[in-house]
Amino acid sequence: MIERLLAKDPDHRLGSAKGAAEIKRHPFFKETSSPCRKVLTATLILNYSSDCSTTNDRV
C-alpha cells in the first residue's frame, strides 16, 4: 500500500483515480470498521504566545 501511495506516476498512485474511496477499499483497511475511522479530538492543545515561541518545545 505504501508503495502505491508514494508512486511517482500519478496514474499509478493509489487514490488518484477515485480519491479517498479507493484508499478505503484497499485490503489493508478491510478489518477496520467505520466507527474506528472517525475524527478524534486532540487531548492536548498547546497555546503559543507567538509564531516563534518555543515555550512548549522539549529539548
Secondary structure by P-SEA (a helix, b strand, c coil): cccccccccccccccccccaaaaaaccccccccccccccccccbbbbbccccccccccc
